[in-house]
Amino acid sequence: MVSQSRSVGYTIIGKTAELTVVQKTTIDTLHKESKTQKIIAKEAGCSQSSVSKHINREAKKRKRCGRKKCTSNRDNRTLERIVKQNPFKNVGEIHKEWTAAGVSASRTTTHRHMQDIGFSCRIPCVKPLLNNRQRQKRLAWAKDKKDWTAAEWSKVMFSDESQFCISFGNQVPRVWRKRGEAHNPRCLRSSVNFPQSVMVWGAMSSAGVGPRCFLRSKVNTAVYQEVLEHFMLSAADQLYGDANFIFQQDLAPAHGAKATSTWFKDHGIPVLNWPANSPDRNPIEKNAEELKATIRATWALITPEQCHRLIDSMPRRIAAVKEPQLSIECCTCSYFSCSYFSVGQDF
């Protein structure tokens, strides 16, 4: 048998001898310095194949370090499917369902894996609950208004009746979603009506806000026409003067009544066509003596600049109807909001 001896280590034909501690240290040091395997072999006094095997062996050791995973890729796909099927479940419920599928993992591991695959716990966005017919009409309306500019929207006086509540009930449920899924229908919470507290009517344009009116009774056709007569016309004079404007209102029964339509025709005021159940397209959207005082104070703080910025958001609101994933900065909620709107007077 032919052998070749060196100062450190040796090579036997057909077999590479074990490297010494000195050789291994030399190889590791020179490898970190990005030396070639040929140079390393010469300096370590061993074959190039021995250097290659040692480097690969060390690399595998580094990959194997750490705690062994207790779940497989298949288990992770199962977890993702469970979360997507009901993203409003809490970690405990998801963990119970995952372990019921045959996965052995702790609640902490479940939570960590949910984060590893991209899920975060967030407060869900709220969208109006629409049926298919309403969705189609809403989309058609958006397409019709898609080319309107902020200047054209500035000619619209937006109005609404909003209901203000002292308490909004229990804590809002949270949803598990990935980045970019905020407006995914699966991750949205449908909006609901809140119990009555204080009903207020108000109107705004890009020039500012008009007078508000606290409503003491249910808004029927007669009450609404009184509001229009005493407050809307006053708001129009304040915001537009002698200039023409378009009035916006939602499709509440009192708004769409034949007598109300006649009132607008008699006063020569054009009304903007509006899709059903679409408060999120209205920039004004968003017991009780203290709440009334708060509303009065907050209303007085609204500046024309803020109103102008909200009106400028109309093109984005229209675009968001066609592209639901586009978010709309709902800064209106700080000033107007809930579901229904009144001025230093009660009605």
N, C-alpha and C positions, 0 to 999 in steps of 0.2 A: 504494500500500500504506500502510495506516495503522499508525503505531507510537506507543508511549507511552514516554517516557524518564523515568527516575528517577535519584536520586542514586547508587544502586548497582544495577546490573543493569537489564535491560529485558525487556519482553515483546512479542513479535511475534504478531499475530493469526494463529491457526492453528498456532503453534509456540512452544514455551517455550525461551527461550535458555538456554545453559549458565550455571549459577550460578558466581559468583566464589568464590575461597577465603574471602573475608570473609563472604559470604552463607552458605556451607556451615558455617563455624565458628559463626556466629550461630544458625543453625537447630539445630545439634547441641547447643549450650549451652542454648538455651531449651527444647528437647525434653527434655533431662535434668531440667530444672526443672519438667516437666509442664505447660508452657504449651500453650494450644490452638493448633491450626494457623493459625487466623485471626490471633491475636496475633503468632505467629512470622512470618507472611507480612508483616504490617505493619511489624514491626521490621527484617526482613531486606530489605524493599523488593522483594519479588517476589510472584508469584501463589501462592495457596493450593495449587494443583495442583502447583507446583514443590516446595513444602515437602513435600507428601505423597509425591511420587515420590522425593525425596531420602531421607526417613526410611525408606521401604520398601526402597530400594536398599541403605542402610546395614545394615538388619536382615538382608537376604539375605546380605550379605558376612560378617556375624558368624556366621551359620549355616553358611556354607561354609568357615569357618576350620578349621584342623586337618587332620590327615592323612586322605585319602580312604579310606573303607572298602574293604577288599579282598574282602569277602564280602557276599552278598545275604541277604535274609530267608529265601529258599529254602535257601541253604547252612546257615543257622543251624538251620532245622527238620531238615535232614538230620543235623546234628551231634547235636541233641537225641535224635533217633530212635536213633542209634548208641549213645549213652550209655545210654539206657533199655533197649536190647536186651541189653546186658551191662555193668551198672554196676560190675562188679569189674575191668574192664580198667584198665591204667594209661594215663597221658597219651600215652605213645609209641605204644601199640597203637591208641588212639582216633584219634590224629593220622594214623597210617598208613591206617586205614580211611576217614577223612574225605577225605584227599587222593586215595585210590583212587577216590572217588566224583566226582572232577573238580574239587575245590576246591584252589585255589592258596593255601596258607597255611603259615607256619612252625609249629614245635612250640609256641613261645611264644604265637603268635596263637591256636592251638587251645586252649591252657590258658586264656588270657584270655577267649575266647568261651564256654568252658564255665562259667566263673565269672559272666560277664555274663548268661547265660540261667538262672542260679540254682543251679548245681551246686557242691557243696562236697565235698571228700574227707574222709570220716569212717570211723571204725572201726565195722563193722556190728554191730547188735544180734544176739544169738544167740537162736534159738527152737528148741524141740524139733521133731524131724522127725516129722510126723503124717500118717497116711493119712486118707482121707475118713471112714472108719468111726470112727476115733479122734477126729476133729474133731467129728463129730456127738455122740458120747457126752460129750465134753468140754463142748460147748455146753449139752447137756441138764443136765449136772451143775451148770454155772454158773447156769442158770436156776433150778434147784432150790434153790440156796444164795444167790440174789441178795438175799434179804431178811434173811439172817443179820446180826446186829449184831456189833460188836466184843466185846460182853459174851458173846454166844453162842460166838464163836470162842475166847474165853479159856478155855472148858471143854474145848478140844481140846488134847491133848498130841501135838505133831508130832515125828516121828522120821524118821531116814534113815541109811543107810550111805553114807559119802562117801569117795571116793578122793583122796588128797592126793599131788601130784606135785612133785618138786623142779624139774623142767623141763617147760615146756609146748610145747616144739618150736619151730618157726620162727615168725617174726613174723606176727601176725594180718593177713590181707589187708584192704585198705581198700576202701570203696565210694563211688561218686559218687552223691549224692542231693541233693534240694532240701529246703528247710526244711519240716518237717512230715511227711517221708517216712521217719522213723527206723524205724517199724513197718510200712512198706509191705512186703508179702511179697517183692517184687522186690529189696528192699534188705537182707533178712535173711540171716544165715548160719546154717545148720543146725548144731546142737550135735552133737558126736561124743564117744565114750568115750576117755579117756586111758589110757596104759599103767599097769599097777599100780605103786604105790609104797607107800603106807601106807593101809590100810583102817580106817575108824573108824566106830563107831556112836554116836549121841547122840540126845537128845530135849530138847525145850523146850516151855514154855508161856508165857503172859503173866506168870507169876510168876517165871520165870527158867529156868535150864538144869539138867538132871539130870546124873548121872554119865556119863562117856564110857567107851567100851571099844575098845581096839585089837584088831583081828581079825587073827589070824595065818593063818587058813585061809579057803577059799572059803565063802561064806555059803550053806550048804544048810539044809534044814529043821531038822535036829538042832541045828546051831550057832545058828540064829536063835532057837529055843525056849530054848536056854541063855542067850542074851543077854536075852530077855524075862524069864526067871526071875530072873536075878541082877542085871540092870541096869534093865530097864523098870519092874519092880515097885518097886524102890528109888527110881527117879525119881518114880513116882506118889506114893509116901509123902512124898517131899521137897516136891513141887510142889502136891499137892492134899490131903494128909492123909487124912481120912475122907470128903472130898467126892467126889461122882461126877465122872467125866471121860469123854471120848471119845478113843480112841487113833487116831492117823493113821499110816498107812504107805502106801508106794507098791505097785505091782502086781508087784514082783519075785517070781520063782517060789517062793522060800522063804516069802514073805509070804502068798501065795494058796494055799498047799498045804492040803489037807484037814486034815492033822494040826495045822497052825497054827491053822486056824479052830476046831478042836475045843479047842485050848488056851485060846483067848480065851473060848469058851463056858463051859468048865469054871471059869474064873476070874471069870466075870461081867463081862467088860470089853467094852463096845460098840466096834465099829471103824467109823470114818468111811469111807463109800464114796468112792473116789478115782479120777479119770479116768486112763487110761493115758498114759504118757509126758508127764507134766505137772510136772516139777520146778520150773518157773517159778511155779506156784501155791503152792508150799510155802515158807513163810517161813524154814525152816531151811536151805533150799538156798542155797545160792549159788549113802640113804633112811634108815638112816632114823632113827637114834636122834636126830639133831639135829632132824629134822622132827617127831618125836614130842615132843621137849622144847618145840619152838615151839608145837605144837598144845596141849600142856598149859598153857603160859603164857598163850596167847591165850584158851583156854577159861575160865581163871580170871578173866580181865579182863571177861568179859561180865556186864553188870549187869542186874538185873530190869527197869530202865527201858528198856533196849535191847530186851529180849525183849517187853515190853509194847508198844513202838512197832511191832515187827514183826508182832505178832498184830493190832494195829489196822489193818495194811495189808491184811488179808484181804478186806474188802469191795471195795477197789480192785482186788485181784487177780481177784476174781470178775467185776467189771465189765469188766476188760480182756479177758476171754475173749470177751465179746460185742462189745467195741469194741477190736479189736487195735491201733488207732492210739494208744490210751491207754498212756502209759508208766508203769512201775512202778518206784519207787525201790528198786533192788536193793541196799540197804545191808547185806543179809545176807551178801553175798559176802566182806566183810571178816572174817567170823567163821566162817561155815559155807559149804562149797561144794565143788564139783567134781561128784562123782557118788555117793560111797558113804561111812558113819561108824563109838569105843572109850574107859576111865577109867584112872585111874592103873594099871590092870591090863591085861595082855594076855590075849587069848582065843584 
